[in-house]
Amino acid sequence: MEPSQTTLRKIEKAPQTLRDIVQERMREAIIDGHFAPGERLVERPLCDQLGVSRTVIRETIRYLEAEGLVEIIPNRGPVVARLTWDQARQIYDVRRQLEAAAAAASAEVQRPEFAADLSRALAEVEASMSDTEWGHLLRATTGFYQLIFLEAGHTIAWDIVQRLNGRISRLRALTIVAKDRETSGMSHMTAIHDAILSRNPEAARRAVETHIADAARTAKRFLKEPADEPSNDT
């Protein structure tokens, strides 16, 4: 009997482990505001809600702590981390420098298939704009920027962005809901896309910087420092 010549279809994406699924659910719950900043994350209710062991919950909390979404308070345990304007300002500054450099570099050197890949990624972002779950939009947005960084060959810079991704996603969730932005986030991303594919590095850099500056102004309205709050003193 002749051996079969049938080839197996390549696995494009490894299946998620239970830990991956729990991390994703917890991350989305924090970003979506299901858990408020400063709220304690108590193991037993989380185990009951998610149907997993304490070990998985503890691993997830440690992972989210590394992302900056959770902090451990002495004598209180894990709580949802608060995001201040000072932290946000620093994150936007890092994004501006790394994303602008990646956009400019990807505008200079591109694979033949890159244009189609980037356009497809942008279409996925637009399609997820009306989705009721934040996770789909945030994953699509992350995928769009990942393409740009990898095309530029800025893999170390992308690793840095990934470490900030939890907090970046929280900021995106804040700015996306703002209805009074002069230019929508989708319009900004389209401008970045168009500038890169026109092979204009300076235009790509400016498009990123304009986007980041607009997002930072929007986020600042939501993230007032205690000193910015009106005083009750008479």
Order of alpha helices (4+ residues) and beta strands (2+ residues): alpha-alpha-alpha-beta-beta-alpha-alpha-alpha-alpha-alpha-alpha-alpha
